[in-house]
Amino acid sequence: MGDERRSGRDRRTSTDPDALKRGILFVMTGASGVGKDSIRRVALPQLEGIHYSVSATTRERRPDEVDGANYHFLTRERFQELLGQNGLLEHAEYVGDYYGTPYEPVEEALAMGKDVLLELELVGARQVKARVPEAVMVFIAPPSMRELERRLRGRGTDSEEKIQKRLARAREEIRAMREFDYVVVNEDLYTAASVFVSVIRAERARAHRISDSDIARTLSG
């Protein structure tokens, strides 16, 4: 599995004109309450050919969430079963719940040439970067801790104990910002989404992603 992921760049530069370009793996990370979901919902309709990978979690489903759309909501037993079958690309524990990315849908999309977006916690993002070094890492940051706390309390879904745990975790995550390729500050949702879209488009346009067949088509036109 690891060799397959690391072969992505080789497959993009294949001299076979019929070779399918492998998709780009994007990883979005940021503190709980920073607005990752909102940015994704605004940004993805502006981008073609990108597959959003729905994570699995053992946490309880919130009233406005849909199983299979927001998350795959699993029991702890089923999550452990997947983990034992090596069926997760990454996994992490966060504030007492488990999160993970099913491997097969990600690999299938990348192999078909689709870009894939993962929305992960810091621990999971680090796991993916270690296993897929070419993954593009994007950190979503709050304008301030005060604003982040206001947003967390405004959701009205967590106990005071859980809010304090989320804030403590957020400080740890923010200190890790420089591990990422890009940082998007979510002060205004639509500005942040626009920057995020620009990151995706810029990565797609990088010269090392151009294959020999791309050059040949340009020269023959």
N, C-alpha and C positions, 0 to 999 in steps of 0.2 A: 504493500500500500504506500509506504513512504517513497519507494523508487518511482511509483507512478506519479505521485505529486511532484517530485523533483524533476520529472521529465517535461514539465509544462513548457519551459522556455525552448527546449530542443524541438518540441512539436510545433511551436510557432514559427521556427525558422527552417522548417523542412524544405528541401528542394523539390519535393513532390508537389506539383501544382494542385493536386486534388486533396492534399492533406488538410484535415480540419484543424483550424487554429484552436488551441485549448483556451478556455475562458480564463478570466482573471479573478482571483479570489480576493474580495475586499472584506475587511474586518472592522466593524464599528464598535467602539467601546466608550463608556462614559459612566459617571456616577448615576445611581438610581435617582430618578426624578429630574434628570438634566434635560430630558426631552428627546431621547433617541427615537422613540416610536413616532413622535410627531414629525421630526425631521424626515424620517424614512417615508411616512405617508405623503408628505408634500413633494419629496424629491423623486421617488421612484416613477410616478406617472410621466416625469419629464425625461426618463431614460429608457431607451429601448434595449432589449436583449440582456436584461439582468434578472436573475432569479434570487428571490429572497428566501433564505433557508429558515424554516420555522423550527425553533429550538424546542426541546423537551424539558419539562420541569415537573417537580413533585409538589410545588406550592399550590395552594388553593386557587381556583379560578375566581377572578373578580366578576361582579355582576355584568359588566359591559364587555367581557371577553368571550371569544368563541374558540372552542377547541379545534385545533388544526389551522387556525388563522393567526391568533396571537401566540399560542404555544400548543404543543401536544402535551396535554395534562395527564401525567402518568402517576400510578401508585409507586411507592418506594420499591416495592417488589419488582415491578416491571422495569423500572429504571435500572436496578441492580442486574436484572437479567440481560438487558441490552449491554450494559457495561461488561458483563462476563463474556458476552459473545463478541467482544471487540467491535461493537456496532456503533460506537460514538467516536467522532473525530476529536472531541474535547469534552471535558466535564469539569464542573466546579461546584463547591458548596457555597451558598451565599445566604447569610442571615437564617441559617437553619434549614434551608431548602436546597435541593439539588437541581442543577441545570446541565444540559448537554446538547450536542449537535449530532443528530443521526448522520452517519457517514455516507450511506448509499445515495441519497438524493443530491448531495453536494457533488460527489464524484461523477454521477451521471450527467449533471448539468454542465460541469466543467469539460467533460469529455465531448459533449455535444457542441462546444464552442460558446456556451453561454457564460457570461460573468455571473458570479455568485456573491451575494452580500450576507455576511454573518453578523448578528448583533449579540455581542458577548460581554460577560464580565471580564475583569482584568486577568484573573487566573486562567480562564479559558482562552483569552486572546494570546496570552503568553505561550500556552500549549500549542496553539495553531501556528504561531510564528516559529516556534522551535521545530515543528514538523514540516511546515511549508514556508521556507525562508522567503520565497518570492511574494508571499501574501502582502497586500497593501493595507497598512494599518492606519485607521483614522480615529482620533480621540475627540469626543464631544465634551466640551468643558462648560461649566456654568460661569456666568459673569462674576459671581462671588459666592462664598459659602452662605451668606445671609439670604441671598436670593434662592439658593438651592433648598435651604431649610423652609423658606416660605412655600415653595412649590410642593415639597414633600407633605407639609402640613395641610396644604390646600387640597390634596387628593382625598384626605379623610379616610384612608384605607388601612392605616397602620397604627398600632399602639405607640405610646410614648417610648417604650423600650425599643421597639423596632426602628423608630425614627432615629433615635440616638445611635443605634448600631449602623444604620445606613449612613449617617453623617460621619461617623468614625471611619467607615469603609471608604467614603468619598474622599476624605483627606489622604488616605493611602493611595487611592487611584490617581488623584490629581498630582501627587508627587512623582508619579510614573509617566507623566505626559511626554517626556522627552524620549521615551522608548518608541514612540509612534512616528509614522512618516508625516502625518498631517494633524493639526489641531484646529477644530472648528468651535468657536465660542458661540454658544446659543443664548445671546442676549435678546435677539428678535428672531422668531421662528422662521420667517420667510427669507430673511437675510442669511441665516445659518443654512437653510435648505439650499439656497442658491450657491453658497460656497461649497457645500457638499457635492452638488451636481457638477460644479466646476472641477472638483478633485477627480471624480469618476472620469469625466471627459478628458482631462489632462493626462491621466494614466493611460487611457486607451490610445492617446496620440503619441506616446513615447516612442522614440525611434527604434529602440531595441525590440519592440513588438512587431515591427514590419518584417514580413517574411520575404524570401527570395521570389516567391510567386507574385507577391504584391508589387515588387519592383519590376518583374518581368511584364506584368499587365500594364503598368504605367508606361514602360518603354515601348510596348507594342501598340499602344493606343494612338 
